[in-house]
């Protein structure tokens, strides 16, 4: 499986729990998996291109809970961590042409019939990109309410890749309500 690659880099954002020791550590995704990596595979840091996309993903995380992030005490509420991602080669799962070449529907993050594209359907793409030594996957956001221009980045942590460093960490009350 192969498909188009695009260069991605610059400022990205991570929604993190306030108590995380290192919010830009991909070992949790290595252990538990994510959209672009199977459980027990390789470390991935999942990032948002904008604070808007981060907000949508935060709400998505709490959608099936009887409370929202705004109901948490400030010290328990999600923080927004900004980081600068080095320019790199990422699978293009943003454009229709890229999605088609990677074997995903051009209606991603849903199938044409409205069913969501599952993590299991995305894993072969992540596996192929990782095996090819690429830096990760740039994709449309699958969060509820996302627009086609709401993008995410799955950054593959590798021994030879630069470690992502926090540039700024903003408290929930400072980032979540701002536009």
NORRATA-V474982 format. One record per backbone hydrogen bond with DSSP energy under -0.5 kcal/mol. NH is the residue of the N-H (numbers start at 1). CO is the residue of the C=O. E is the energy in kcal/mol with one decimal. If there is no record, write none. Layout:
# NORRATA-V474982
NH | CO | E
NH | CO | E
This chain:
# NORRATA-V474982
6 | 90 | -3.2
8 | 88 | -2.1
10 | 85 | -2.9
12 | 83 | -2.7
13 | 48 | -2.9
14 | 81 | -2.5
16 | 14 | -0.6
16 | 79 | -2.4
20 | 17 | -1.8
25 | 22 | -1.3
26 | 24 | -0.5
28 | 25 | -0.5
30 | 26 | -1.8
31 | 27 | -2.2
32 | 28 | -2.9
33 | 29 | -2.4
34 | 37 | -2.9
37 | 34 | -0.5
40 | 30 | -2.5
41 | 30 | -0.8
41 | 38 | -1.6
44 | 26 | -1.2
45 | 155 | -2.7
46 | 44 | -0.6
47 | 45 | -0.5
47 | 153 | -2.8
48 | 13 | -3.2
49 | 151 | -2.5
54 | 50 | -2.0
55 | 51 | -2.4
56 | 52 | -2.3
57 | 53 | -2.4
58 | 54 | -2.4
59 | 55 | -2.5
60 | 56 | -2.3
61 | 57 | -2.0
62 | 58 | -1.1
63 | 60 | -1.0
65 | 62 | -1.8
71 | 68 | -1.7
72 | 69 | -1.3
76 | 73 | -2.0
77 | 73 | -1.3
79 | 16 | -3.2
80 | 170 | -2.3
81 | 14 | -2.9
81 | 79 | -0.5
82 | 80 | -0.5
82 | 168 | -3.2
83 | 12 | -2.5
84 | 165 | -0.6
85 | 10 | -3.2
85 | 83 | -0.6
88 | 8 | -1.8
90 | 6 | -2.8
90 | 88 | -0.6
91 | 136 | -2.7
92 | 4 | -2.5
93 | 91 | -1.1
93 | 138 | -2.8
99 | 95 | -2.7
100 | 96 | -2.5
101 | 97 | -2.3
102 | 98 | -1.9
103 | 100 | -1.3
104 | 99 | -3.0
108 | 105 | -2.0
110 | 107 | -1.8
111 | 115 | -3.6
114 | 111 | -2.6
117 | 109 | -2.7
118 | 116 | -0.5
122 | 118 | -1.0
122 | 119 | -1.0
123 | 119 | -1.8
124 | 120 | -0.6
125 | 122 | -0.7
126 | 122 | -2.0
127 | 123 | -3.1
128 | 124 | -2.2
129 | 125 | -2.6
130 | 126 | -2.8
131 | 127 | -2.8
132 | 128 | -1.6
133 | 130 | -1.7
134 | 129 | -2.1
135 | 89 | -2.8
136 | 89 | -0.8
137 | 154 | -1.8
138 | 91 | -2.5
139 | 137 | -0.5
139 | 152 | -2.3
140 | 93 | -1.6
141 | 150 | -3.0
146 | 143 | -2.0
150 | 147 | -2.2
151 | 149 | -0.8
152 | 139 | -2.9
153 | 47 | -2.0
154 | 137 | -3.1
155 | 45 | -2.8
155 | 153 | -0.8
156 | 135 | -2.8
156 | 154 | -0.6
157 | 43 | -1.9
157 | 155 | -0.6
161 | 158 | -1.0
167 | 82 | -3.6
168 | 82 | -1.0
170 | 80 | -2.9
174 | 171 | -1.3
175 | 171 | -1.7
176 | 172 | -2.6
